[in-house]
C-alpha cells in the first residue's frame, strides 16, 4: 500500500509508484514536504491522474497491457489510445458515482486514490474531463495553426490542473483562476518548447504554424540535430511569450499566504527556471530538453517570493 494514498491492492503498488515517481522529473515541485499532509495527498492523487491520462495519450504506458486490464479491456487494447481514454473516462465517472454498488467503485488504483480526495474537497468532474479531452485532441490534432489555437489546447491540457490546486486548497476566486490559467498555460508552453524534438518524434508540433512561417522554419529544420539561426529565433520568440504569461500570473502568488504561497512560487519559479535553461542553451532545444539546475530553480523561486505583489 502506498502511504497516504489508500491505494490497493498490493499487487499494483509497484505499478502505481512508477507513475507517481515521474513527479520528480517535472519542472516544478508537485507536492513538497512542507505542505499539510491532506494537501500532499490530494496533489499527488491529482498528479497521478493527470500523469496517467498523459501516458495513455502518449502511448507511454507500461508494457503488458496491465492498465487495459484494470480498466476492463483486453490487454491488446493498451495500444488503442482512444479506446483506453474512453475506458478511463468511464472509470472516472465511477469516482463521482455516490450510489455505490458494483459499478460504483473505480477499477484503476490511481482513480481509487482519487475518489476520497474528490469527496473530501467537493471536486467536480469538469477539470478531469478536460485533461482526457486534451489527450483525445492529441490523437486528432498534430499541428496548431495559430497561437490562439495552442492556447485553446492549453485550456484543456494544463489549466484544469491549476484550478484543481486552488480547489484542493480552498482558495478559488475568479481572479485567482484567471492568474492560475496564465501560469498553467505558460508552464505548458515552456514544456512544449523544451520538448520540440521529442514531440516531433511523435509527429506533433506545438509551435504555431503561423510563427514557423514568420521565422522561415520548416519541419525539416526541427528534425535537425541542432538548431540553426531561424529555429533559435523562433524558440526565443515563444520563450518570451511564455515568460510574459508567467509574469501575468505571478500576482497569484502574492494573493495567498503561508505554505500555499511557497507552493505557487514553486510553480512559477519552476517555469521561469525552465525558460532560463532554454535561454542559457542559446535557444537550441533540438539536442534534447534544456533542464534547470536545482540551484537555478531555488533562485527563481526565491525571486518570485521577493517580487510577487502581496494582496490581502
N, C-alpha and C positions, 0 to 999 in steps of 0.2 A: 504493500500500500504506500503510495506517495504521500509523505507527511503533509497534512493540512489541506489536501485536495479531495480527500474522500474517494479516491479512485479505486475501483475494484473491477474485475478480480485480480489477484496477484499475478496471474499469468500475463496480464497486459502491462505490468509495471515497467518493464524494460521498453516496451513499445511506446508507452506514453512519455517516459523520461526522454527518449530520443527526440521527440517533438519539442518538449519543453526546454531541453538543453540548447536548442537553437536560439534561445533568448540571448545567450552570451555573445552572439555574432551580430547583434543589432547595433545600429549607430548610437543608440541611447539606452539608458538603464530601464528595463521593463518593470521590475518590481524590487527596488533596492531594499536592503535590510532595515533601513531606518524608518520605513513605513509601518503603521499598525498592522498586526497580523491579518485582520479581516481585509484590509486593503490589498495586502500582498496576495492573499488567496484569490481575491476577486480579479486582480490584474493578471495573475498567472492563468486563471481559468479562461479569461477573455483572450489572453495571448495564445493559449493552446488552441482555442477555437480558430482564431484568425490564422495561425500558422498552419493548421491542418487544412483549412479551406485553400490557402495558397498552395500547399503541397499537392492537393488534388488538382487544382487548376494548372499547375506547372508540371505535372507528371512526376513529382518527386517523392511519392510515397515509397515506403519500404517494400522491397520485392517480396513476392509470395502471396500477395492478394489478401493479407490479413485484414486490412481496413475494409475491403469489399465484403468480406465475410461478416465482420462486425456490423455492417450496415444492411445485412440481409441479402447480399448479392453473391453471385458466383465469383470465385477468386479471379477468373479471367476478366471480369468487368472492371478490374482495377485500371485497365488501360483505356476504358471508355470514360473520359473525363466528364462529359455531360451527364451520363448515367450516374456516375459517382456523386456529382453535385446534386442531382435530383434526389438521390437516396439520402444524402447528407441533409438536404433541406427537410425531407420528411422526418428525419431523426430530430432536427432542430424543433419542429413543431411539437414533438413529444416532450421537449424541455418545457414548453409553455402549456402543456396539457395538464390541467389540475384535476381531471376526472378520475385519474388512477386507472387501474385495470391493466391488462396485458400490454396494450398498445400505449399506455401512459408513461412508460419508462423509456428513456433514451437507451439506445443499444451501444453507442460508441462510448468508451470510458471518458474521453475528453468532454463529451456532452453530459455524461453523468456528473462530472465535476462541475460543469457549468450550471446545472439545474438549481442547486441550493443557492448559488450566487444570484441567479435571476430572481428567485423568490425573495431572498433577503433584501434585495435592493429595488424590487419592483421594476426590473428592466423590461423593455418592450422588444418585440421581435424585429422591428424595422432595421436597427443598425446591423444586426446579424444577417438579415436577409440581403442588405446592401452588399456585404462582403461576398456572399455567394453570387450575387448578380454580377459583381465585378469580375469574378473568375469565369462566369459564363461568357461575359463580354470578351475576355481574353481568348476564348475559343473561336470567336467570330470575327474579332477586330484585331488586326496586327499592325495597323498604321493609323496615325492620327493626323488629320489634315491641318487643324489649327490648334493654337494654344488653348482656346476656349473648349475645344473637343477634349483635350487632355485634362483640363481642369474638371470637366464633367465626369470623366472617368475617375479622377481622384475623389470626387464626391461620393463615389461608391466604394472605392478601394482603400481609402485612407481616413476620410473624415469621420466615418462611423466609430473608429477606434477612439478618437479624441472625445467624441460625445459620450461614449461608454465610460471613459475615465471620469468625466465630470459627473455622470450619473452615479458611478460607484462611490464617489466621494461626497455626494450630496451637494454639489456646488454649481449645478447647471443654471445659467441665466441666458437670455438671448444674446447679450453682449459677449459673454464668455464663449458661447457656442460659435459665434462669428469669429472670434480670435482663434479659437481652437481649430476651426476649419482652415484658417490661413496657415497655422503651424503644420497641421497634418498634410495639407496639400504640398507645402514646401518640403516636408520630410520625404514624401513620396517622389517628388520630382528629383530631389537630391539622390535618392536611391536609383532612380532611372538613369541619372547622369553617371553615377558610379558604375552601373551595370550595363552600359551600352553594348559591350562585346558579348556578355552573357545573354542578354535579351536577343541580340541578333542571332545567336546560336539557336534560339527558339523561334526564329523567324518573326521576331517582334521588334518594332522600332517605336520608342516612346518620345523621340524628338519630333516635334511637329513638322510636317512636310513643308508647310509654308516657310518655316525657318530654315530648313535644309536648302530650299531653293534660294532663299535670300543670301545664304552664305556659300552657295555653289557646292553643296555637299551631296554626294550620291551614296547609295547603299554600298557600292564597291569600296568607297573610301572608308566607310565604317568597318569594313571587313579587313582592313589592313592591319599589320602587326603593331603599328604605331601611328599616331595621328599626324597628319600634315597641318599646314597653317590654317586651311579653311575649316577643318574639323575642330581644331583648337579654338578658333574664333567662335564657332557655333556653341561649343561647350561652355566657353566663357560667358556668352550671352545668356544661356539657360541657367548657368550658375548664379548670375546676378539677379535674374528673375526670382529664383528660389530664395536668395538672400533677402530680397525685398519683401517677399511673403513672410519670411521668418520675422523680419522687423515689424511687419504689420501685426503679427500675432503675439509679439513679445509682451505687450501690456497685460496679456492673460496672466503672466507670472506675477506681476505686481498686484493683481486683483484678489489674490488668495494669500493665505498665511501659513506659517508653520511648515510642517513636513510636506504638505501638498505643494507649497511654493518651491521647495527643493526638487520635488519630482518633476514639476513642469519646467523648471530651469534645466533639468537634465535632458528633457526632450528638446528644448530649444537649443541648448548648448551642444547636444549631440548633432543636431542638424548643422549648426554653424561649424563645428569641428569637421564634419564630413565635407562641407563645401570648402573649408580651408585646405583640407588634404587634396582636393581636386585642384585647387589653385596652386598649391605647392608642387604638384606634379606637372605644372605647365599646361594644365587642361588636357593632358594626354591620358585618357581613360581606356584606351584600346588594349594596352598590355594586360589590364586587369583593374579591378576597382581600387582606387586610392583609398586607404583607410587611415583614420586619425589615430594618433598615439593616445595612450591613456592620459599622459600628461597634457596633451593638447585638448582632450575632452574636458579635463578638470579645469583648465584655464578658461575655456569658453563658458563652462557652467558658472564659474566664479564671476566672469564678466557680466553674464546675464543677471545674476543676483545683485550685482553692484548697480546696474544701469536700468533694470526694469522699473518703470514708474509705478510707485505704490498708490493704491486706491483703497479707500475704506479704512 
